[in-house]
Amino acid sequence: MSVSPKHLSERTASQNVVPAVPFDPLSSSVVPDQPVLQLDLPDPERDDISTMEFLAKLEQAWAVCDRFDLQTEIWRGRILCAVRDREKRGGEGRGAGFLQWLREREISKTRAYGLIQLAESADGLVGEGMLEQESVNQFSKRAFMETAQAAPEVQVMISEAANEGQEITRKQVRRLTDEFTAATSPLLPEEIRQRTQENLLPPRAVAPLVRELAKLPEPQQDDLRRVLREEPELDRIKDVTSTARWITKATEAGVAVRAFQQGELDLEKAMQEAQRLDALGLLADAVGQAQALESAVLKLHTSWRRLGGLQERLWVESGSSTPYLRDVLNALQSLSGATMRVSLGELAGGKRVRLQLVEESPDQLDPPPLT
């Protein structure tokens, strides 16, 4: 299948283009004569406008906001780049000044570096000549982020479409990315790529397969590619995608499960046996639940230790003059003691769960019986 910008929407967004706002960081903090964002919103009380027309006008206004947001985020990213680079050049304290700048403006590090990445992506697309400066207004914010993360060939095609005045949405970028990935990825056997190019296989089904195969080691990729060569059909593609996803899930969770570290376990061979029984999904879910359970127990132990310490301190501070406080502490004893009793609530018929928490030394083999 030939992938080209023609797959993108032919609609133009000239009526919704947000004018570029001049910005001079060296001037005063308040720059006069800035363009005001005007939105032509329909009156919800009007009866002479159809629902379709009403929603269409709202969609246009929302698109304007998307484009204005994108421009603003790019500018903020460039500001943060300037602050960060200045700190690298002459700052002291290994970035302390940059972090202080973020704290004063209540900006998290994650958001700050996300904005910096967006600004660098914009500079890359525009600076390398692929995208014209005014064509940035053709993107929604998410579409621009998707384009910045796409393959260079996809970036070229999308930039050409934007330069021609076409409106670019995230859905369009993803569709074009899927088409390119499904038709060219070296992770796929030639039979799959060929059938995708001939429009016999949908890219939306093949692209997820590529993403899942990329997470696996080479031997497992080879095994799954062998299956695909023997049967390059849509149903087999879906099965292999699910299998690859389950293998990744079981492998990632298995590394974190501490119960597997107590013996000589071969999880890879166990997954092969489960796959032979057509139970790989069940094994992946079981390993994932084991990881979640261990994580919950670790959090439970931390809360249990902390509650016990707080209760002990309050008990020391209280006395016969604080009978109500003592009643509360006595009630908490059912949670802070070695044996915990927790009600499951009315939905479980008032049943309770009893847990006994015993801290063992690493060399103790047999757990104590629960009484």
N, C-alpha and C positions, 0 to 999 in steps of 0.2 A: 504494500500500500504506500502510495506516495504521500508524504506529509508536507504540507505547505501552509502558508498563512491563510489560504482560502478557507480553511476549516474554521477560522475564527469568525465571529459575528461581523456582519457587514454594516451594522448600525453605527452611525456616527454620534459623537457626543459633543458636537460643536456648541450646542446650546447650553451645555452644562460645564464647559471648561472654566476652571477657576483661574483668574488672572494671577500671574506671578507677583508676589508681594515683595517689594524691595526691602532688604534687610541690611543694616549696617551696624555691626556689633560695636564699632568704635564711637558711634554717635551717642546722643543722650538716651536714657533708658526708655523714654517715651518718644516714639517716632510719630510725628504728626502726619495727617493726610493719608492714613492707611485705608485701603479699600474695605468696605463693610460687606460682610457676607449677607446677601439678601436672598431669602427663600420665598418663592411664590407658592404658598400653601393654599389648597382649596378649603373653602368654608365647610366644615362638617355639618352645618345646619341647612345647607342648600339642598333643596329637593329636585332642582332642575339639572343636576349632574349625576350621571350614572355611576354605579359602584366601580365599574372598570376604569372609567375616566378619573375618578377620585383616587383610586389606587395607583394609576399610572403617574399622576402628578406627584404623589408621595414618593414613588420610586425614583422619579427624577430628582426630587429634593434630596433624597437619601444619597443618591450618587454624587451630588454636589458636595455633601458633607464628607463622603469617603475621600474624594479628591483633595478637599481642603485639609482633612486629617493627614493624608499622605505627605503633602507639602510641609505641614507643621512638624511632623515627626522627622522628616529629613533635615529640616533646619535645626531642630533640637539635637539630633544626632551630630550634626556638624559643630554645634556649640560644645557638646560634650567632648568631641574629638579635640577641639582646641584646648579645653581645660585639661584634658588628660595629657596631651602632647606637651603643653607648657609645664606641667608638673614633672614629666619625664626629663625635660631639658634642664630646669633649674630648681625644681622642688626638692624638699627635704622630707625625710621620713618615709621613703618608699611608697609614695602614692597617698600619704595621709591627707594631703591637701585636696586631692581629687575626691576622696571619700568624704571629707568634711563638706565639700561643696555639694555633694549629693545629699548628705544628711540635712543641710540647711534648706534644701528644696524638697525634702521628703521624697527622694527618688531612690528606689532600690538598685542595687548593683545589677541585678538581672535585667531590669528595665533599661538601665543606662547602657549596658553593653548591647542590648537589643537595638536601641536607637542608633548606637555607633555603627553596628553592623548594617543597619538600613541605610545610613548615610554613605557608608563606604560602598555599598552595593549600587546606590544611585550614582555616585561618582564614577564607579567602574563602568556602568552601562552607558552613561552620558559621556564620560571622559574618553572612552575607547571608540567613540563615534558610532556605536550601534544605535543609540537612542538620542533623538533630538531633545533639547532641554524642554521645549513646550509640550512634547509628547508624554511627559510624565503625567500630565493631567488626564491622559486617557485611561489610566490604571486606577482600580480601587487599591486600597492599602494592602489587602491580602494578596491580590493578584500581583502586585509589585514584588512582595516578599517571595511568592512562589516563583516568579520569573528570575529573581536574583539567585535562587537555589537550583534552578534548572540547568540542564546541560548547555554548553555554549551554542550548539546548533539550534536548540530550542529558543535560546535567548535571541539569536539573530532573527529567527522567523517571527517571534512575537514583537520584537522591536520594529521590524519592517511593517508589520500590521499597524502598530501604534503610530508610526511615522506617517502612515497613509490616512490617519484619522479614525481608525476603528477603535471602538470601546473594548477594553480588555478587562475581563472578569476572572476571578479565581477559578471558576468552573472551566472556562475556556483554556486557561493555562494548564490545568491538570489534565484536561482531555488531550491536549496537544503533547504534553509530556508523556502521557501513557502511550499514545500512538508512536512516538519516537522510540521510547524504551522498548515496547513490544516488538518493534520492527528491527532494532539494531543491537540489543543487548547481547554481549558474548556469553552471558551466563545461560542463555537458552540454546537448546540444540537447533541445528539448522532447519530441521523439519518444522519446528514451531515458528521460527522467524519467517520462513517462506510462506507458511499458511496464513500468518498474520498479514504479511504484505499483500497477499492475494485476497484479503478481506474474508477469509474463511474462518478466522478466529477473532473474537472481539478484543481490542486492546485493553478494555476495562477489566477483562478477566486475566489477561496475560501479564499486565504490569504488576499486580500484586504478587504473582509468582516470582517475578524477578526480584522484588524487594525481599521476599522471604528466602529465596536462594542465596542472596548476598549475605545473609546472617549465618550461613552454615559453613563449616570447613569443607575443603575441596573434596575429600573422599565421599562425604554425604551428598554433596552436589552431584558428583559423578553417578552415584546410585540412582538419584532421582531423575537425572537427565536420561539415564538408560531406560527408565520406565516411560518417559515422555517420547523417546524415539520409537519405542515399540507401539505406542498408542497415542499419537499426537491429536487427541480429540478434546473437546471442551470439558466433558465430564472428568477425564483423567487429569486435565490441568487443574480443575477445582480440587480433586482428591490430593494431588501432589502439593498444592498450595497449603491445604489444611495439614498435611503430614509435615511439611517443612515448618509450619507455624507451631505445631505441637512439639516437634523436636527442639526448637529454639526455646519454647516455654519450659519444657522439662529440663533442658540443660542449664538454663539460667537459674531456675529455681533450685535445681539439684545442687549447684555449687554453694548455695546459701543455706541449705538444710543441714543443720549440725548433726542430726541423727545419722546422716550418711557418713560422717567423719569418724564414727566409732568402730567401723569394721572395714574389711576389704571388699568394697562394693564396686561393681562394674556397671555403672548406670547406662553406658552406651550399649552394652550387650543386652541389658534389661529392656531398653527401648526397642532393640531389634526383635526380641521375643514378643514384646507387646504388639509391635507392628505386624508380626506374623499372625497373631491372634486377632488382628483388627481391633486392638484395644489401646492403641497409642494415645488417643484422646483421653481415655480414662486415666492412664498413667500420668499424663501431663497435668490433668486436673488434680490428681491425688498428690503429686509432688508440689504443685502450687498451693494446695490447701495445707500441706505440711509446713511449707515455708510461712504461710500466714499464721498458722497455729503457733509455731515457735516464736514468731515475732510478737504475737499477742501474749504469750507466756512471759517473755522478757519484759514487756511493758507492765504486765500484771505484777511481776516480782518487784520491779522498781517502785510502783505505786504502793504495794504492800509494805515494803521496807520504809518508805517515806511516811505512810499513815501510821505505822507502828511507832516511829520516832516522834511524830507530832503528838500522838495520843499519850505517850509516856511523859513528854514535857508538860502537857496540860494536866495530867494527873498529879504531877509533882506540885504544880502551881495551885491546884484546887484543894478543897478540903470540905469539912462539914458545913462551912458557911456558903458553899455553892452546890446545893443539892441538884439543881436542874442541870448544871454543867456535868456533874457526875453521872446523871442519868444518860446524857448524850454520850459520854465516854464509855459507859457500860454497853450501850447499843452498838457502838463502833467496835466493841470487842469481837463481835461475830465476823468482822472483816479483817481485823488487824492481828488476830491470833494465828496459831499454827494451823488451825482448822477453820476454813472459811465456809460460810453458808450464805448463798445468794439466792433470792427469790427470782423465779423466772416470770412472775407476773400472772395476771388473771388469764391471759390467753393460753398459758400452759397449765391451767387448772390449779394454780397456786403452788405448783411443785417448786422444790428448791434444789440447787446444786451444791454438793458438799465437796470441797477441795481441801486437801491436806498439803501444805507447803513445807517441805523439808529440804534444807540446804545441805548438800552432800559434798564431801571432798572428792576431787577428781578420781582418786583410786578406789572409791567405794563402788562395788559392782552391783550388789543386789539392792533395789529400792525397798524402803520399808513398806509393809502392807498397809492399805487404807482400812481403818476400822470405822 
